[in-house]
Amino acid sequence: MSRPLVRQVCAAAFAAVFAGAGLAAPAAGAATLALTQYVNPFIGTDNSNSPNPVPGGAGGSTYPGAVVPFGMVQFSPDTPTASPSGYRYGDSSIEEFSLTHFNGAGCANNEDLGLLPITGAIGTSPGTGWTGYAGRYTKANESAAPGYYKNKLDNYNTTVELSATQRSGFMKLTYPNTTSARLLVNTGRSATGSRSGAISVNGSQLTGSVTGGGFCGSSKTYQIFYVIQFDRAPSGFGTWLGGTVSAGSASTSGTNSGGYVTFDTSANTTVQAKVGISFVSLANAQANLAAENPGFDFAGIRAAADTSWNTVLNRVQVTGGTSADLQKFYTALYHVFQNPNIASDTNGQYRGFDQAIHTASHTVYQNYSGWDIYRSWAALIGLVAPNEASDIAKSMVLDGQQGGLLPKWSHNSNEHFVMTGDPGPIIVGSMYAFGVRGFDTAAALTLMDKSASGGATQGQAIRGRESGYLSRHYVYEDPSDSLEYSASDFAVAQFAKALGDTTKYTTYMQRAQWWQNVFGPDSGYVQPRGSTGTWAWPVVPSSNSGYTEGNPSQYTWMVPYNYQGLINLMGGRQTAVQRLDHHFTQLNGGLTQPYFYIGNEPEHGVPWAYNYAAHPQGTSSAVRRVMNESFTTGPGGLPGNDDLGATSAWYVFAALGMYPATPGTDVLALHGPLFPSASIIRPSGTVQITGAGAGQGAQYVQSVSVNGVSTTKSWIRYGDIAGVSTLSYAMGSAPSGWGTSAADVPPSYNDGFTPPPAAPELGTNLALGKAATGSAPCNSAEAPANAFDGNLAGNSKFCTTAATKFLQVDLGSAQNVSSFVVKHAGLGGETTGWNTGAFTIQTSADGSTWTTVASVTGSRASRTYHPIATRSARYVKLNVTTPANDGNGASRIYEFEVYR
C-alpha cells in the first residue's frame, strides 16, 4: 500500500474513532506532546503489596491489550490464573485473545469471543479441551503500547499483533511456513462459563453471536454479534460442538461451540483478521466494521489508535517530573479513559436497560463501577472530559428511564446490583458540580428521588434496606451501608439545591446527617448498631465482620461532607490528627488491619481529612507516601483493583495537587502538585498549575495563589478553575504555616441537624515529652514515657499488669491545670474491650501529697475528657483500678494529656 493511501486510511480511522465517541482534541493553539511513550499497559497486571486485600483485589486487574478511549472493544490476551482481569503478567501461556475486558473489576468478567492461532492438527475438540491449545510465550517477546499488543506463541512459532478501533479489533498473525495455520474461534466460552454461541463460515468472512454475562454471580446475560473478515480466503474450515469436531462444517450453534479456519502460509506467512462487534445486530456489527476499519491496513489502524490516545492524554500536560513519575501519571490517565464503554453503534442504535433497541443522536455509554467511581473518577472526567461526561450523564439518565433507576454497577444493558449503597446520584451529582451540563437534570433528580424512595430498576430496588433506614435513621445490618445511603442522600440534596428544589434539599440533607447515628459515642468509631438501637460491644477496629470491604477504623472516616462534625465527636483537631497519624501507619493494610487501605475505594479521600483538621502537612505527607510506595511502574504497580479507572483517578488528582474530597460538591482540597507544571486543557479554557520547587522531596505547600490572588485556604471550588485560570504553588521540603488556621479548612455541611458541639481547643499538652514514671510495664517497649509522646501510632502505649497500676508525669514546675484527656486502647487500634474501666486522676505540688480531682467508674470509652476547676500542680497521676471493661488484667494507656 502506498504511503498516501496509508495516510488516508489512518486519517479515516482516526476520524471514525473521534466521531464515534464524541471525543474532542485539546484546544487550538496548545502544543501536542508525545505522551503515549509514557504509558505502560503492564502496570497493574499483577498482584499488589496489600497483605490482606478484598477478594479479587490483590492486583490492579488491568489488561495490556489493544483499546482506544472508551472503546467497545478491548482486544487482549487471557492467561490461566488471571481472574478477574483476563491477564496476569506472571503467567507464561495464553489461552486466547478475546474482544471484551474490564479495566480492573473485582469479579470475573467478559473475555467474550476468544480467538487463538495455532498450527498443526486439531485433535481433542476445543469445545471440551480448549485450554490444551494454549500458546506458551517468552516474556522478552511481549510488548504493549496504547492501542497495540504484540507477542509470540512459542509452541506455534506464531507472532500475534493486536490493534483496535472503537468498535472493532484487528489481529495480524505471522505464522511459520505451513499448510496448517489455523485460527480457532470460540463462541461458547467466556470468563464466567460456557454459554450458547453461533458461527457461520462464508468464504473469508465469519459471522455469528456469543452470549456473555454472569458478572459477580449474576444470572443475567447479553448477546454480542460479530463479523470476522480475513484478508484472504481460508484453505479449509470446520466447526465443533461439545466434544465433536466437524471438518468442513460451515456452521454450528449451541453451548461449547466454535469453529476454525485454516490457511496455507507456505508462500505468505501473514494473515490479517478484523472483527466488528455490536450488542444490537449482525448488520450493525458489519456496519461498524465497514465504517471504522474498511481496509486491511494494520499499520494505519495502529497509528490511528496511538493518535487517538495521544490526543486524549494531551488534555492534561505535565512536565518536569522524573521518567517514573511521568510513566505512573500517564498510565493512570490512560486507565481513566478506558471506561465506561461506548455501547451505541455507528448508526446510533443501542440496547437499552429495557432490552429494547433504541437510537440516540449522541454517543451512548454503558458499564459503570458505581461504588468505586463516584469518589473521584466522576469529578475527574467532568474536569478533563466535559463533553464525554455530558454524554455519560445522558446515558445514565437513559438507563434510568428505560430500566427504572440510575445505574448502580452495570454491565452492558444489565444492572447487577454489585456492592452497596446508591452511587448513581453521586456520580451524576459530582459531574454536574464539575460543570457537566447538557443532560436532562430534571429527569435525573426524579430518578434520584425515586431510588431514595424505594424504587426499582429491572425489577429490584437499589436501596434494598431503605425501609429500615427511613424508620431507624440508620441501616442496622451494615454500618458501612448506612454511610453509603447517607452519602447518596447528601449528593441528592446538593443536586436538588443546585436545581432550586428547596423541599428536596431539606429532606435529603436531614437524611444525610444520619451518619451520626452509626458513630459510637464510646468506641469513637463507626460501628454496628442493633435494630433496637443498642451498640455492639466490644468494637475491634481491625475486624471487617459486618462491614462491606472494610473495617471500623477505615469506615470511620467516610463522612467527607461533615468532617467538622466527625472531628468534634472525636474530641477535636488534635485527636483527629493523632488518629490519622495512627491510621497511616500502613498504606495498603487490607481488610483486617486498623490502618489505611489505598487498594479499596472507601478510604480514597481519607488523606485529605488532615486538611479539615487544619493540618495540611499531614495530607501532603500521606499523599506523597502513597504515590511513591503504593504506586509503582511494575506489574504490581497498582495497590488494588483499578475498578474501571477509580484507583487511577486517585493518582491523577494526587499528582495534580488537588482532590474532590466531598463527592457531590465542587470542593477541591489542595495538597500541592508533584510536577512543576501541569496544564488541564479544557473547552472553556486552560487551567495552568505551577509548582515552584515541586518534585520528589518537596511535598509541602509553602504558599498558594488562585488566579493571582494569594490564599491560605487549603481548598478551592471548581468555579475557581472553570475557565482560563491559574493555580500557583510554592513547594518545599518542610511543612509551613499554610492552611493551619481554623478559617482555612474546607467546608463541612451542617444543614439538616444540630451539629455536635465544637470540641474545646485545649492548647498545649503540658505533659508532652515530660519525665514519666509508673508501675512495671508489660515489656520494655511499653514504658510510661510512651503515654506522653503525643503519638498513637506505632503501638506507642504504656501497658502494665502490676497489682498497683499507676502512671505519673512531672510537669517540670508548678503549672495551672484545668483538664485532662486519656486515650485508651481503642484509639490505638485495639479492641475497645480493653478500654480502661475505672480510674482516678490526682494532682500534687510535691509528689508526696495527692488530691483526687477526677474519679471515673463504669467507663468503656476510647477517649475520656476530664475538665476540673483550675488548680496548680507539678505532678499528675493516673491510678487505674479496673484496667479493662471486659475483665482483661492489663492496663493500656496510649496517651495521658494535661492541659492548662
N, C-alpha and C positions, 0 to 999 in steps of 0.2 A: 504494500500500500504506500502511495506517495505521501510525502510529508504534508503537502497542502490538505489532502484528504484526511490524514490523521488529525490535523488541527481542526478540520470541520467536524469530525466525529467527536473529538474531545470537547469542542465548544458546544455541540448539540447535547452531549451527555451532561455537561456542567449546567447548561440552561435548564435541562429537564430536572436535574436534582434540585435546583433552587426554585423553580416554578412549582414543583410538586410539593415542596414543604413550606412555601411562603417565606423562604429564608431571605434575609437581607444582608447585603455586604456592608462592611464598615463605611462610615460616612466619606463622601468625596473629599479628597484632599489629604486624607490620612495615609501615610506611607504604609505599604503592606510589608510585613516582616515575614521571614521564612520560619514559621513556628512549628510545623509538623515534625521538624527534625528533633524536637524536644519530647515528642510523645513516645512513650514506651508501653505498648499494649500488653506487655507481660506483667506489668505492675498489678498486683492484686490477684494473680492467678494461682497462688498457693497460700499455705497457712500463715497466719499472723503470729504474733508472740503472746497472745492472750492465754493465760493458764487455764481458764475455765470459761470458754465462750458459750454463747447461746447455741442450741442445736443448729447445725448447718452454718454457723457463723464463724468458723475457725479462720477463714480467709476472706479475701475480697470477693471471691466468686465472680471475678471478671472473666472475659473471654478475649482471646487475641485476634480473632478473625476479622474479616472484612465487613465494614459497615460505613455508611455515610451518616451525617447528622439526622437523628430521629428516624433512621431508616426502618422500613417494614421488614427488610431482610438483614439478618446478621449471619453471614456465611462463615462458619468457624468449625474447627476440629473438635471432636468429642473423644475423650480418653477414658480409660476404665474406672478410675477411682475419683472422678471429678464431680460427682453430685454434690451440690446442686447446680454448679455452673456450666457443666459440659466439659470443661477443660481443666486439667491440673498440670502445672509446669513440671512437677516431679515425675509424671508418668512418661513412659518411653514407647507407647504404642497409641495408635489412633484407630478408633472403631468405625468412624465415619466423619464426613464433613456435612453438617446439616445446616438448614437455612434459617432457623429461628433460635434465638437465645435471649435471656435476660441479663442485663448488666448487674450482677451482684445480688440476686434474690436468694432467700434462705431456704427455699424448698425446691426440689427437683422440678424442672420446667422445660417446656419447649423441646428442642432438638428434633424438630419435625423435618421429614423428607431427607433421610440420610443417604448420601452418595459416597461410594467407596471405589476407587480404581484398584484393580487387581490385574494380575497376569496369570495365565495358566488355566487349567480345567476347573470347572465348578463341580465339586463333589457333594458334600453334605449340603442340604438345602439351606440357603441363607435365612429362610423363614424360621428354622429351628436352631441353626448354628451360626448366627450372624457374627458373634464375637470371635469365632475361629478364623475369620478372614481379616482380622485387624492387621493394620500395617505397622511394622516396627520402624522407629526412626532414631537418628543420631542427633543430639541436641545441636551440634555445630551446623547442621544443615537447615535449622529452623530459623525463620526471621519473620518479623511483622512490622508494619507501619500503618498509619491511618489509611483505611481503605484497601489494605493489601496484606496477604499472608502467603508464606511460602514454606514448603517442607519437602522432604524426600522420603518415600516409603522404601526402606532398605530391602525388605523381602520381596518387593515387586520392582525394585530399581526404577521407580516412577516418581517424577517430580510433580508436585501439586502446587499450583498458584491460584489464589482466590482474589477476586475483587467484587465490587458491588455498586449498584445504583440504589435509589430509594426503594424500588420495588422489584429488583432483580439481582441475582447473583451471577457471577461469571467465574468459570473454572477453566484453567488452562492446564492440560495434562501433557507431560512429556514422558512417554513410555520408552522402554527399550525396543529394539527391532524384534518384532514378534508378530505372529498371526493370531495371538490370543490376548490382546489388550482388551480389557473389559471394564465397564463401569456398572457397578451394582447400584440399584435404586430401590431403597427400602421404603415402601409405602405403608407399612404396618407397625412400625416401631417408633417410639418417642421416649423421652426421659422418664415418663410416668407409666409406661407399659405398652402393650400391644393392642392396637385397635384396627378397625376396618380401614382399608385403603383401596385404591384402584389405580391401574396403569394400563395404558394403551400405546402400542408402538406403531408408528406410521412413518416409515422411511427414516429421515433424520430428525424426527420430532416425536417426543414422548409427551403424553398428556394424562391427567388423572387428578386424583384428590387424595388427601391424607386427613386423618382425624386425630386431633391433638386434644389436650386438656388435662384434667386431673390435678390442677395446681394445688399443692398443700392438702392433698387428700380429697379434693372435691370430685364429685361425680359429673360435673359439667364438662362438656366438650365443645369443640369448634371444628370447622372444616376449612382446609386450605386447598384451593385449586391451583394446579401448577401446569406449566408447559416447559419442557426442556428441548432446546434446539441445539443440534450439533453442526459443526462446520462441514461435515461430510456425512454421507450415509453409512451406517454400520454394515459390516460384512455378515453379521448374524445377530440374533436376538433370542430371547426366551423369557419365561416368567417362572415364578414359584408361588405356591400357596401352601402354607404349613410346611410339611416335610417333603413335598413333591416338587421337583423341578421339571419344567416342561420346555425343552429346547424347541425353538421355532414358534412357540405360542406368542401371539401378538397382544393378548390382553388377559387380565385376571383382576379379581377383586376379592376382598374379604380380610379377615384378621391374619396377621403374619404373611402378608402378601408383598410382592415386589417383582422387579424384572431386571433384565440386564441387556446390554448391547455389547457387541464385540467388534473390534476394529483390527484391521491389518495395518500395522505400523512399520512394515518392512521398508517401505520407501519414504514414509513421512511419519516421524515419531510423535508429532504434536497433534493432539485432539482438543478442540475447544467446545465447551458446553456452556450455554447461558440458560438461566432459569428465571422465569417470571412467575410471580405468585399473586393471588388475590383471595380475600376472605368472602368474596361475593359470587364469582362465577369463573368458569374456564375462559369464557370470552374476554372477561376483564383481565385475567392473567395474561392472555395473549396480547391484549391491547397495551397493558403495562410494559411488557417486554418490547413490543414494537416501538413504543414511544420513547423509552429510556435507553434501549440497547439495540439499535436497529441493525448493527453490523456485527462483525467478529474482530473488532479491534481491541484486544485486551489491553495493550499499552495505552490507548486513548481513554478507555474506561478507568484504568488505574490512575492516570494523570488527572482525570476529572474528579475522581474521589479525593485525591490529595488536595486539589484546588478547593474543593468544597470544604474540606476540613480546615485548610489554611485560612480561608476566608472567615469562617466562623470563629476560629481561635483568635483571629486578629481583632475581634471585638474587645478583647482585653489584652493590651500590650504591656508587658512588664519587661523591664531591662535592668541590668546591673547586678543580678544575682549570680550565684555560683551555677555551674552546669547542673549539679544535682538539684538545686532549688528550682531551676527552670524546668527540669525534667519532671519533678514532682508536681509543679504547678500546672504545666500544660497537659500532662496526663490526666490530672484531676479535672481540668476544664473539658478535655476530650470525653471523659466519662460522664460529665454532667449533661452533655448534649446527645447522649445515646438513647435516652428515654424521656417522655413517653414515645410511642412509635406511631408513625403515620399508619392509619387504618383505612383511609379512603383511597380509591383507585384514581387513575389519571382522568377518568370521566366524572369524578366527583361522587361516585357511588360508594357506600359503605354499609356494613351490617351493624345495626343499632342494638341497643340494650333490650329492645323488644324482639330481637332476632329477625326483624323485617329489614328489607333493603331500602335505604334512603339515599337521597342525593343532596350534597351540600356544595355551596359555592366557595367554601373555604376549606382548608386542609383540616381533616378530622383526625384527632389523635386518640389513642387508647393505650392502656397499660399504666396503671398508677399504683405505686407502692405507698399508699396514702399515709400510713402511720409513720413512715420513715421520711418522706419527702416534705412534710409540712413544716419541719423545724427550720430548715434553711434553704433547701432547694427551691421552694416556691418563690421566695424573695429573690434569690439569685437569678432565676430565669426571668422574673419580672424586670430585674435591673439590667441584665445583659442581653436579653432576647425579648423585648416587649412585644414585638409583632407576633412571634410564635406563641408567647404567653397568652396573647389575646385569643388566638385560635384554640389554645389548650383550654382556656376558661370556657369558650364557646362549646367546645367538645364535652366538657364535664357537665355543662348545663343540658346539652342534648342527651347525654347519658341519663341524667336525672329525669328529664321529661319523657324519655322513652322507656326507662326501666323503673322509675319511681323516686329515686333519690340521687344526690351527688355520689359518685363512686367512692368506695372505701379502699379496697385493694382489689383491683380488677385486672383480668387477663383477657385481652381482646374484648369481645362483647359480653363477657360473663363477669358478674360480681361474685367474688369468692369469700368475702367477709373475713379475710385473714387479719389477725392482730386485733387490737382493742380500740375503743373509743369511736370517734366520729370525725375523721380527719378531713373529709371533703370540704366542709365550711372553712376550715383553717387555710387550706391550700388556696381556695378561691379568694378568701378574705385577704390573705397575705399578698397575692398577686395584685389585687385591687389596691392595697395600701402602697404598693410599689409602682403605682401608676398605670396598671393594666386596665384598659377600658375596652370598648368595642364588643362587649358581650351583654347579654340580657341580665342586667343586675337585679331587676325586679323579680324575674323568674328564679334567679339564684337565691335571693332571700326567701322566696316562697318555699323552695326546696330545703333550705337550711331549717326553716321553721317546721316544715313537715317532718324532717328527721328527728328533731328535738321534741316532737310531739308523738313519737312512736310510730312514724310512718315506715313503710316497707319498700324495698326495691327487689324486683324479681322474686317476690313472694316472701321476703324475710326482712325483719327490722334490722337496721344497722345498730341502733341502740337497743339491744335486747334487754337491758336492765333499766330502761328509762322509767318504768312504773315505780320501782322501788327507789330509784334516785329522786324522783319527784316527791315521793311520800316521806322519805327519811332525810333527804337533802345530802345523801352520800350513797355510794354503792358499797354495800356491806360485803359482797362476795370478793371484792378485789379493790384495795385502796388505790392501786395504780389506775384501774378503770375509772374510778371516781374522779381522779385528777384529769384523765383524758376527757371525760364528759364536761368537766368544768372548763378545761382549756378550749373546747369547741364552743361552749356557751359564750366564753369571752370573745372569741372571734366573731360569732354571730352578732353579739352586742355591738362590737366596733363597726362591723359592716352595716348593721341597721342604722347606727348613728350617722355614718357617712351618707346614707341614703335618705336621712331625715325622718326615719321611723323611730320616734322617741319612745313609743309604747314598747316596741320590741327591745329597744336598747335597755330600757329599765328592767324589763322581765329577765333578759339574759344576763345582764350584769349582776342581778341578785343571785342567779344560779351560779355564775362564775365564782362568786365569793364562797361557795360551799366547799371550796378546797380546805378551808379551815376545819371542817368537820371530820377530816381524817388526819389532822395533825394532833398527835397525842400530847397532851399538856405535861404529862410526867416523863414520857420517854424522850420527848424532843424530836421525834421522828414522825413522818407519815407512816401510819401503821394500820393494821387490820382493826376493824370495829364491828362488833356483832350486830345482828338485826335489831336488837333491843337497845342499842346504844352503848353497850359495855365495851371497854377497851381490852383487847387481847394483851396478855401479860405472861411472861416477860417478852420483850422485843429483842430479837437478835439482829443487830444491824446488818449482818452479812448474809442472813438467810433469805433466799428467794422464794420460800414457800408462801403461796398466796399472792404473789405479785406476777405481773406479766413481764418476763425477761428483765428482771432487776431485783433490787432488794431495798429495805428501808433507807439505808444510807444513800443510795442512788436516787430513789424517787422523792426523797425529802426536798430536793432542790428543784423539782419540776413545777414550780409556781412562778414562771418568769414574768407574769404580768403583775405580781404583787410581792416582789422581793422585800419591799419595805415592811409589809405585814409579817412575812415569814421571819425576817431578821429580828423584828421586835418580839415575836413569840420565842425566838431562840435566846433572847436576852440582850440583844444589841449587836452593834457592829463588831466589837472586839471579839465576842464569842463566835460570831459568824465567820470572821477571818480565821480564827483558830480552827474552827471546824472545817473550813475549806482547805486550810493547810494540811490538816489530817487527811482529808479526802483525797488530796493529790499525792499522797504517799506512793500510790501506784497510779499509772496512767491508763492501763488496759487490763484491770484486775479481773474482769469476767463477772460471773453471776454471784459467786459466793465469797467475795472479798468486800469489806466495807469501804471500798475505795472507788475512785473514778474509773469509768469504763467507756473509753472513747469508741470501742468497737461496736457499740449499740446506741441507737439514737436517743433514748430518753435523757441522756446526760450531755448531749452535744452542746447545749447552751450553758452548762454549769460554770465554765471558766469565767464567764462574764458576770457571775454573781458577785465577784470581788468588786466590780465597778459600783454595784448598788450598795456595797458596804464602804464606799469611799476609799477603796484600797486598790486602785487600778494596777499597781505594780504586780499584784498577785495574778491578775488576768494576763498581763503581758508575759510574766514568767511561765505560767501554766500553759498558755497557748504555744509559746515557742518551744517548750519542752515536748509537748505533744507532737508538734510539727517535726521536730528533729528526731525524736525517739520512737514514735509510733508510726510515722510515715517514712518509708524508705524508697529507694529505686529498685529494690529487688522484687522477686516474685511474691514474697510475703509482705510487700510494701504497703498494703492497706491494713489497718488494725482490725477490721471486721468486714462483714458484707458491705459492698458498696450500695446495695439496696436501691437500685435504679438511680444512682447518682447522688444519694443523700450524703454518704461519707465524703465523697469527693467535693461536694458543695461546701462542706465544712472547711476543707483545706483551702479552697479558693478564697472564701471570705477571710479565713485566718491570715493568709498571705497578703491580702489587700488591706488588712489592718482594721477591719470592722466586721460586725456580726449582727444579724437580725435577732436580737436577744428576746424579743417579745412577739412570737408568731401571732399574726392577725393585725399587727400595727406596722407603722412605718419607722419604728425606732431602730437605729443602728448604734450599738455600743462600740466604742472605739478602744483600740489597744495598740495601734501603731503598725505600719507595714513592714514586710520583710524586704521588699525591693526599694531601691532609691527612687524608682519612677514606675508608675503604673497609669495607664490610660484606659478608661472604660468608654468605648466609642459607641454612642447611642444615637438613634434618630433625632432625639431632642437636643443633642449636644454632647460634647466630650467631658467626662469627669476626669480631671487630672489630679493624681495623687503623687505627691513628692514626699520623700522621706530623707531629709538631710542626715547623713551618717548612718542610714539604715543598712542592715545586713546582719550576718551572723555575729552574735556577741553584742548587739546593740538593740535589745528588745524593748527598752524602756522609753516611754514618751517623755520628752522634756517640755515640749510646748506644741500647740496646735493652732492653726488658723483656718477658718472656714470662709472661703470666698474673700480672703484678705482681712478678715476680722479675727483677732485673737480670741480664744475661748479657753476657759479652764474646765468646761463641762466635758465629761467623758462619754458624750453621746451626741448624735445629730439625728435629724429626721430625713427621710427620703427627699422631702421637698427641698432640703438644702442642696441637694446634688441632682435634682431632676433635670436641669438644663445644663448649659455650659457652666462649669463650676470647678473649684479647686479646693483640695484638702492638702494643707501643707503641714508636715510634721518636722520637728527636730527630734532625732532619736539619740539615745545614749546607752552606755553600758551599766549605768547605776540608776536606781529609782530617783524620781524628782517629786516635787510637791504638786505636780499637775493632777487635777481630778480628785484631790483628797479632802475637799470641803464637803460638808453635808449638802450644800447647794449644788454640787457638781454631779450628783448621781443621776442616772437615767430615771425616767418617770415610772412610778407604780400607780396602779389604778384602783382607787378605793371606793368608787361609786358602788352602791348596791348593798352596803352593810356598814356597820360601825366597826372601823378598823381596830386592831389591837392597840392598846395604849403604847405610846412611844417608850421604848426602853430607856432607862436613865443613862445618861452619859457619865460614867463613873470616874473618868480621868485616869491618872497614873496609878498602876498597881504598885503599891508601896513595898510589897513583898517580893517583887520580881528580882531574882538573882541574889537575894539576901541569904545570910547564913541560916542553915536549916538543921534541925535535929529531929529525932523521932525514935520510935520503938524499932526493934531489929527488923530489917527489911526481909522480904521473901528471898531476895538474892541481891547481889551487889549492883545489878543493873537497875534495881527498883528502889533506889535510895531516896531519903527525904528530899534532897535537893531537886529531884525531878518534879515535885509538886510546885516549884517556884521558878520554873524556867520559861513560863509563858507559852508552853508548847504542848499540844495534844498529840502531835504526830510522833511516829516512831515508837509507839507504845511507851511514851515517856510518862511514867506514873510512879507514885510511891505505893508500895504494897507491903503489908505486914500481916503476920499471923500470930504475933506475940499476944500473950494473955492480956496485957495492958497496951492498948493501941492509941498512940498519940502522934501528933505532928506539930512541930513548933518552928517558928521563924523569929529571928532577931531583926527588927527593922533598922537597927544601927543607931538609932537615937529615938527619943520620945517623939511621937507623931500623933496628930489628931486623926482618929479613925472613926468612920461612921457607917461603913458597910463591908460585907464580906461576900465572896462568891466561892462556892465549892463546886468543882466539876468532877462528876463521879464516873463510874466505869462506862456507862452508856455512851458518853461523848467521846470515849476513846475507841469506840467500835466494838466494845464487849457487850455481853448480854446485860440488859437493864435489870435482870435479877440480882446482879452484883452491885447495883447502886446502894449506897450506904443507907441503912435503915434508921439508925438513931445516933445522935452525936451532940456534943456541946462545943461552943466556941468561947474561949476565955481570953482575957487580956491581962497584962501585968506591966507594971512600971519597972520592976527589978528582977523578974524571972523567978521570984520566990512566992510572992503573994498574988493570987489569981482571983479574978472576978468573972463569973459566968455572965456573958452578955447575950447569948443565944442558945436555945435548947430545942432540939428537934427530935421527935419520935414518929414512928409510923411512916417514914418517908420512903418513897421509891423513885424520886425524881432524878433525872440525869444531871440537872443543874439546879442548884439551890442558891437563893439570894437572901441575904440577911442584913437588912438595914437596922441600925441602932442609933440611939442618941449619941451625938459626938462625944468622944472621950479621948483622953491622952493615954497612949500605950507605946511601949517599946517592943514588948513581946506579945505574940499571939499564938494561941494553942488550939488545936482541934483534937478533941477527945472522942474516940469512936467507941460506942457501947454496943451497937448492933451493926456488924461490918457489912452485911448484905441483907437485902429484903427477902431473899429466897433461902436463907439459912446457911449460906456459904460462910466459912470461917475466916476468909481473908478479907482485909480491908484494902480497897483500891481507890486512891485519890489521885486524879490526874492533874488538878490544879487547885490550889488554895490561895485565893487572891484577897488582898486587903486594900481598902480604898479610904481616902480622906473624906 
